[in-house]
Amino acid sequence: MAHVPDGRRGTDFRPGASFPSVGEGAGSLRHPALQGGNAPPVRRARAAPRRGRVPRRGVFDRRHRHLSLGRAPRVAPGGARRLSEREALVLHHRRAARGGARHGGAAVTFAIERRHLPGEEPLELLSCVNGSGGGRAPLLFVHGAYVGAWCWAEYFLPWFAERGYEAHALSFRGHGKSGGHDRLHGFGLGDYVDDLEVAIQALPRPPVVIGHSMGALVVQKYLERGTGTLPAVVHVCPVPPFGLLPSTFHLAFFRPGLFSEINALASGHRASRTALAEALFSRSVESERIDRFYGRMQRESQRALMDMTIWNLPQLWRMQRVPALVLGAEHDALIAPSLAQSAASLLGAKYGLLDGMGHAVMLETAWERAAGAVLEWIERATM
């Protein structure tokens, strides 16, 4: 049994097998743990959804239970289809299907397709699609600082595709497999907003945009432009509209060691693995998972970091008002839950708290609980 902060007890959470990393070159990679229909790893993977069920309960602080978020809804109807290869790598993710009656008990194959959108720099867009989307708005995931679209492809994209959504993730210029790495430090938030606009226009319908950390601030800046109406937005552990100064002061006074490491990272140096674990994850995350993601971190634009601190913050009075959710994380060392709650108040958004999780919720051990919270709210907001 796992301890729940409000005094109740719930079942342990055990996620299924992770998605293989997007690598170089072309071809097809399959998750090694899921090869062979009768091998023991497959039986464990098929049993994982039963063990991984999360009891329906609120994930919010007692004072702010605006929504009741728990286990995600059932898989949406519609068979899986394989996307065509275009110009780069197609990775196949074999997942044990939830509910054998719906899929005949067989493993379902989802393809994550990489393509590049034309722009000032070629922009990487990862897409995972299951069926036609059932008339729903597509989902566009926007990453934070020091990472790329790969952070969403690890778990979230196939998870949402399994539930019938068109799921896409963008890499800003200078990030992931997008172009412009050699000019990274010259890019500001305005450039990232341009990239987001290109990705939105490339989709067949206006998407629900889910932004994490810096990506959430880019979404706020996009709404400030008023160039297009979005059906809804989700800000996950967001940089607040008032910027990073409060977070910076909090770290400097209460976590000076981590503050020094983050300053070194912002200056182009590599932070220690220990600092990364403290900044991004809860203590429940296993060492192997931290090691894997530590090797994929990259530099961030110094100009963009200054924009997020004070230079280019959104003007709230100019922002379009659309249905919005802000999710904070209980153990977030970078954006404290109180700051996420303040952001929700300023943005006129609903607020939810993810118990027991760190800043990088999409890579946490309990990532599926965060995905379920996002999905449940989206289905309510866009009905």
C-alpha positions as CSV (number, residue, x, y, z in Angstrom):
1,M,0.0,0.0,0.0
2,A,1.2,3.5,-0.8
3,H,0.8,6.4,1.6
4,V,-1.5,9.3,0.4
5,P,-0.8,12.7,1.9
6,D,-4.3,13.3,3.1
7,G,-4.2,10.3,5.3
8,R,-5.8,7.7,3.1
9,R,-4.0,4.7,1.6
10,G,-4.0,3.6,-2.0
11,T,-2.6,0.9,-4.1
12,D,1.0,1.0,-5.3
13,F,1.5,2.5,-8.7
14,R,3.6,0.5,-11.2
15,P,3.8,1.9,-14.7
16,G,4.2,-0.3,-17.8
17,A,7.3,-0.6,-19.9
18,S,8.9,2.6,-21.0
19,F,9.0,3.8,-24.6
20,P,12.4,3.4,-26.4
21,S,14.3,6.6,-26.9
22,V,14.3,8.4,-30.3
23,G,17.6,7.7,-31.8
24,E,19.6,8.7,-34.8
25,G,19.3,7.3,-38.3
26,A,16.4,5.5,-39.9
27,G,14.7,2.2,-39.3
28,S,12.5,0.5,-36.7
29,L,13.3,-0.1,-33.1
30,R,11.2,-2.3,-30.8
31,H,11.1,-2.4,-27.1
32,P,13.4,-5.3,-26.1
33,A,11.2,-6.3,-23.2
34,L,8.2,-6.9,-25.4
35,Q,9.8,-9.2,-28.0
36,G,8.3,-12.7,-28.3
37,G,4.6,-13.4,-27.6
38,N,5.2,-16.0,-24.9
39,A,8.3,-14.6,-23.1
40,P,8.0,-13.8,-19.4
41,P,8.6,-10.0,-20.1
42,V,5.4,-10.0,-22.2
43,R,3.4,-11.6,-19.5
44,R,4.6,-9.0,-17.0
45,A,3.7,-6.2,-19.4
46,R,0.2,-7.5,-20.0
47,A,-0.3,-7.8,-16.2
48,A,0.9,-4.3,-15.6
49,P,-2.3,-2.4,-16.3
50,R,-4.2,-4.5,-13.7
51,R,-1.5,-3.8,-11.1
52,G,-1.2,-0.2,-12.1
53,R,-4.7,0.9,-11.6
54,V,-5.0,4.1,-9.5
55,P,-8.0,4.4,-7.2
56,R,-10.3,7.3,-8.1
57,R,-9.5,10.1,-5.7
58,G,-8.8,13.7,-5.8
59,V,-5.2,14.7,-6.6
60,F,-5.5,18.2,-5.2
61,D,-4.5,19.9,-2.0
62,R,-7.4,19.8,0.4
63,R,-7.9,23.5,0.1
64,H,-8.1,23.4,-3.7
65,R,-10.0,20.4,-4.8
66,H,-11.5,22.0,-7.9
67,L,-11.5,18.7,-9.8
68,S,-11.5,15.0,-8.9
69,L,-8.8,13.4,-11.0
70,G,-8.0,9.8,-10.7
71,R,-8.0,6.8,-13.0
72,A,-8.2,7.8,-16.7
73,P,-11.3,6.9,-18.7
74,R,-11.4,3.7,-20.8
75,V,-9.7,3.4,-24.1
76,A,-11.7,5.2,-26.8
77,P,-13.2,3.0,-29.6
78,G,-11.3,2.7,-32.8
79,G,-8.6,0.4,-34.0
80,A,-4.9,1.3,-34.1
81,R,-3.4,2.2,-37.4
82,R,0.2,2.5,-38.5
83,L,1.4,5.9,-39.7
84,S,3.4,6.0,-43.0
85,E,7.1,6.6,-43.0
86,R,8.0,10.0,-44.3
87,E,11.5,11.4,-43.9
88,A,12.9,10.1,-40.7
89,L,12.6,7.5,-37.9
90,V,9.5,5.5,-37.1
91,L,9.5,3.8,-33.8
92,H,7.1,1.1,-32.9
93,H,5.8,0.9,-29.4
94,R,4.2,-2.4,-28.4
95,R,1.9,-2.0,-25.5
96,A,-0.2,-4.6,-23.8
97,A,-3.8,-3.6,-24.7
98,R,-6.0,-2.7,-21.8
99,G,-9.2,-4.8,-22.1
100,G,-8.6,-7.8,-24.3
101,A,-12.2,-7.9,-25.6
102,R,-11.7,-4.6,-27.4
103,H,-8.4,-5.6,-29.1
104,G,-8.6,-9.3,-29.1
105,G,-6.0,-9.5,-26.3
106,A,-3.2,-8.8,-28.7
107,A,-0.4,-6.2,-28.3
108,V,-1.2,-2.9,-30.1
109,T,1.4,-1.2,-32.2
110,F,1.6,2.6,-32.2
111,A,4.0,4.4,-34.5
112,I,5.7,7.7,-33.5
113,E,6.5,9.6,-36.6
114,R,9.0,12.3,-36.9
115,R,8.7,15.0,-39.5
116,H,10.2,18.5,-39.9
117,L,8.0,21.5,-40.3
118,P,9.3,24.3,-42.5
119,G,10.2,27.6,-40.8
120,E,13.1,29.8,-40.0
121,E,14.7,26.5,-38.7
122,P,13.4,23.0,-39.5
123,L,11.1,22.1,-36.5
124,E,10.8,18.6,-35.2
125,L,7.3,17.4,-34.8
126,L,6.7,13.9,-33.3
127,S,3.2,12.5,-33.9
128,C,1.4,9.4,-32.5
129,V,-2.1,8.8,-34.0
130,N,-4.6,6.0,-33.3
131,G,-7.5,6.1,-35.8
132,S,-9.1,9.3,-36.9
133,G,-9.2,11.0,-33.5
134,G,-13.0,10.5,-33.2
135,G,-13.7,14.2,-34.0
136,R,-11.7,15.3,-30.9
137,A,-9.3,18.3,-31.0
138,P,-5.7,17.1,-31.5
139,L,-3.2,17.5,-28.6
140,L,0.0,19.4,-29.0
141,F,2.6,19.0,-26.2
142,V,5.2,21.7,-25.7
143,H,8.4,21.0,-23.7
144,G,10.3,23.0,-21.2
145,A,13.9,24.1,-20.9
146,Y,16.9,21.8,-21.5
147,V,14.9,19.1,-23.2
148,G,13.0,18.4,-26.5
149,A,9.9,16.7,-27.8
150,W,11.4,13.4,-26.7
151,C,10.3,14.0,-23.1
152,W,6.6,13.6,-24.2
153,A,7.3,10.7,-26.6
154,E,8.6,8.6,-23.7
155,Y,5.2,7.9,-22.2
156,F,2.5,10.6,-23.0
157,L,2.2,10.4,-26.8
158,P,1.5,6.7,-27.0
159,W,-0.7,6.8,-23.9
160,F,-3.0,9.5,-25.4
161,A,-3.0,7.8,-28.8
162,E,-4.1,4.6,-27.1
163,R,-7.1,6.6,-25.9
164,G,-8.0,7.7,-29.5
165,Y,-6.3,11.1,-29.6
166,E,-4.0,12.6,-32.2
167,A,-1.0,13.4,-30.0
168,H,1.9,15.6,-31.2
169,A,5.0,17.1,-29.6
170,L,7.1,20.0,-30.9
171,S,10.8,20.7,-30.4
172,F,11.5,24.4,-30.4
173,R,14.4,25.6,-32.6
174,G,17.7,24.6,-31.1
175,H,16.1,21.7,-29.2
176,G,15.7,18.0,-29.9
177,K,16.1,17.2,-33.6
178,S,15.1,20.8,-34.7
179,G,17.6,22.9,-36.5
180,G,19.4,25.9,-35.0
181,H,21.5,24.3,-32.3
182,D,24.5,26.3,-33.4
183,R,22.6,29.6,-32.8
184,L,20.7,28.5,-29.6
185,H,21.7,31.4,-27.4
186,G,20.4,33.9,-29.9
187,F,16.8,32.6,-29.6
188,G,14.3,34.2,-27.3
189,L,10.8,33.4,-26.1
190,G,9.4,35.2,-29.1
191,D,11.2,32.8,-31.4
192,Y,9.7,29.8,-29.5
193,V,6.2,31.4,-29.9
194,D,6.8,31.6,-33.6
195,D,7.6,27.9,-33.6
196,L,4.5,27.1,-31.7
197,E,2.4,29.1,-34.2
198,V,4.0,27.1,-37.1
199,A,3.1,23.8,-35.3
200,I,-0.5,24.9,-34.6
201,Q,-1.0,25.9,-38.2
202,A,0.4,22.6,-39.4
203,L,-2.4,20.6,-37.7
204,P,-5.8,20.0,-39.3
205,R,-7.7,21.6,-36.4
206,P,-6.8,24.0,-33.6
207,P,-5.3,21.8,-30.9
208,V,-5.5,21.6,-27.1
209,V,-2.0,22.8,-26.2
210,I,-0.3,21.3,-23.1
211,G,2.8,23.2,-22.0
212,H,5.3,22.2,-19.4
213,S,7.4,24.7,-17.4
214,M,9.0,27.1,-20.0
215,G,6.6,25.6,-22.6
216,A,3.7,26.8,-20.5
217,L,5.1,30.4,-20.6
218,V,5.4,30.1,-24.4
219,V,1.7,29.1,-24.5
220,Q,0.9,32.2,-22.4
221,K,2.8,34.4,-24.9
222,Y,1.0,32.8,-27.8
223,L,-2.4,33.6,-26.2
224,E,-1.1,37.2,-25.8
225,R,-0.7,37.5,-29.5
226,G,-4.3,36.6,-30.2
227,T,-3.5,35.0,-33.6
228,G,-5.8,32.0,-33.2
229,T,-8.3,30.6,-30.8
230,L,-7.5,27.4,-29.0
231,P,-10.1,25.0,-27.5
232,A,-8.2,24.7,-24.2
233,V,-4.8,24.9,-22.7
234,V,-3.0,23.0,-19.9
235,H,-0.1,24.5,-18.0
236,V,1.9,21.8,-16.2
237,C,4.3,23.1,-13.5
238,P,4.3,26.4,-15.4
239,V,6.7,29.3,-15.3
240,P,4.2,31.8,-14.0
241,P,3.2,35.0,-15.9
242,F,5.3,37.0,-13.4
243,G,8.4,35.1,-14.4
244,L,11.2,33.2,-12.6
245,L,12.4,35.8,-10.1
246,P,10.3,34.4,-7.2
247,S,11.6,30.9,-7.9
248,T,15.2,32.2,-8.1
249,F,15.0,34.0,-4.8
250,H,13.4,30.9,-3.1
251,L,16.2,28.7,-4.4
252,A,18.9,31.1,-3.4
253,F,17.7,31.4,0.2
254,F,16.4,27.9,0.9
255,R,18.3,25.6,-1.5
256,P,21.6,27.4,-2.1
257,G,23.4,24.3,-3.4
258,L,20.8,23.6,-6.0
259,F,20.7,27.3,-6.9
260,S,24.4,27.2,-7.6
261,E,24.0,24.1,-9.8
262,I,21.2,25.7,-11.8
263,N,23.2,28.8,-12.3
264,A,26.0,26.7,-13.7
265,L,23.6,25.0,-16.0
266,A,22.2,28.3,-17.2
267,S,25.8,29.4,-17.9
268,G,26.3,26.5,-20.3
269,H,28.0,24.1,-17.8
270,R,26.6,20.6,-17.0
271,A,24.8,20.2,-13.7
272,S,25.5,17.2,-11.6
273,R,23.3,14.1,-11.7
274,T,22.4,14.7,-8.0
275,A,21.2,18.3,-8.8
276,L,19.2,17.0,-11.7
277,A,17.5,14.5,-9.5
278,E,16.7,17.1,-6.8
279,A,15.4,19.6,-9.3
280,L,13.2,17.4,-11.5
281,F,12.1,14.3,-9.7
282,S,10.6,13.1,-6.5
283,R,12.6,10.7,-4.3
284,S,10.5,7.7,-5.5
285,V,12.1,7.8,-9.0
286,E,14.6,5.0,-9.4
287,S,18.3,5.7,-10.2
288,E,18.3,4.0,-13.6
289,R,15.5,6.3,-14.8
290,I,17.4,9.4,-13.7
291,D,20.6,8.2,-15.4
292,R,18.8,7.7,-18.7
293,F,17.3,11.1,-18.7
294,Y,20.4,12.8,-17.4
295,G,22.2,11.8,-20.6
296,R,19.6,13.5,-22.8
297,M,19.6,16.9,-21.2
298,Q,20.9,19.8,-23.4
299,R,21.8,23.4,-23.2
300,E,19.2,26.2,-23.0
301,S,19.2,29.6,-24.6
302,Q,20.6,32.2,-22.3
303,R,18.4,34.8,-24.0
304,A,15.3,32.7,-23.4
305,L,16.2,32.3,-19.7
306,M,16.5,36.1,-19.3
307,D,13.2,36.5,-21.1
308,M,11.6,34.1,-18.6
309,T,13.1,36.0,-15.7
310,I,12.2,39.6,-16.5
311,W,12.6,40.7,-20.1
312,N,9.7,39.3,-22.0
313,L,6.9,38.3,-19.7
314,P,3.2,38.1,-20.9
315,Q,0.9,41.0,-20.5
316,L,-2.2,39.4,-18.9
317,W,-4.6,42.0,-20.1
318,R,-3.8,41.2,-23.7
319,M,-4.1,37.4,-23.3
320,Q,-7.0,35.5,-24.9
321,R,-9.1,33.7,-22.2
322,V,-9.7,30.1,-23.0
323,P,-10.5,27.1,-20.7
324,A,-7.3,26.5,-18.8
325,L,-5.9,24.1,-16.2
326,V,-2.8,24.6,-14.1
327,L,-1.2,21.5,-12.5
328,G,1.4,21.9,-9.8
329,A,3.5,19.2,-8.3
330,E,3.9,18.6,-4.6
331,H,7.7,18.1,-4.6
332,D,8.5,20.6,-7.4
333,A,11.8,22.2,-6.4
334,L,11.7,24.7,-9.3
335,I,8.1,25.9,-9.5
336,A,6.7,25.6,-6.0
337,P,3.0,24.6,-5.7
338,S,2.2,28.1,-4.2
339,L,3.6,29.7,-7.4
340,A,1.6,27.4,-9.6
341,Q,-1.5,28.2,-7.6
342,S,-0.8,31.9,-8.1
343,A,-0.4,31.4,-11.8
344,A,-3.8,29.7,-11.9
345,S,-5.4,32.7,-10.2
346,L,-3.8,35.2,-12.6
347,L,-4.7,33.1,-15.6
348,G,-8.3,32.4,-14.5
349,A,-7.5,28.7,-14.6
350,K,-8.6,25.7,-12.5
351,Y,-5.8,24.5,-10.3
352,G,-4.8,21.0,-9.3
353,L,-2.0,19.5,-7.2
354,L,-0.2,16.3,-8.2
355,D,0.7,14.6,-4.9
356,G,4.1,13.0,-4.5
357,M,5.5,14.2,-7.8
358,G,8.4,16.4,-8.9
359,H,8.8,19.0,-11.6
360,A,9.2,16.6,-14.6
361,V,5.8,14.9,-14.2
362,M,5.8,13.4,-17.6
363,L,9.0,11.4,-16.7
364,E,8.1,10.5,-13.1
365,T,7.5,6.9,-12.0
366,A,3.8,7.9,-11.5
367,W,3.6,9.7,-14.9
368,E,0.3,7.9,-15.7
369,R,-1.5,9.7,-12.8
370,A,-0.5,13.0,-14.3
371,A,-1.6,11.9,-17.8
372,G,-4.9,10.8,-16.4
373,A,-5.4,14.2,-14.7
374,V,-4.8,16.0,-18.0
375,L,-7.0,13.7,-19.9
376,E,-10.0,13.9,-17.5
377,W,-9.9,17.7,-17.5
378,I,-9.6,17.9,-21.3
379,E,-12.6,15.7,-21.8
380,R,-14.6,17.8,-19.4
381,A,-13.5,21.1,-20.9
382,T,-14.0,20.2,-24.6
383,M,-17.3,18.3,-24.4
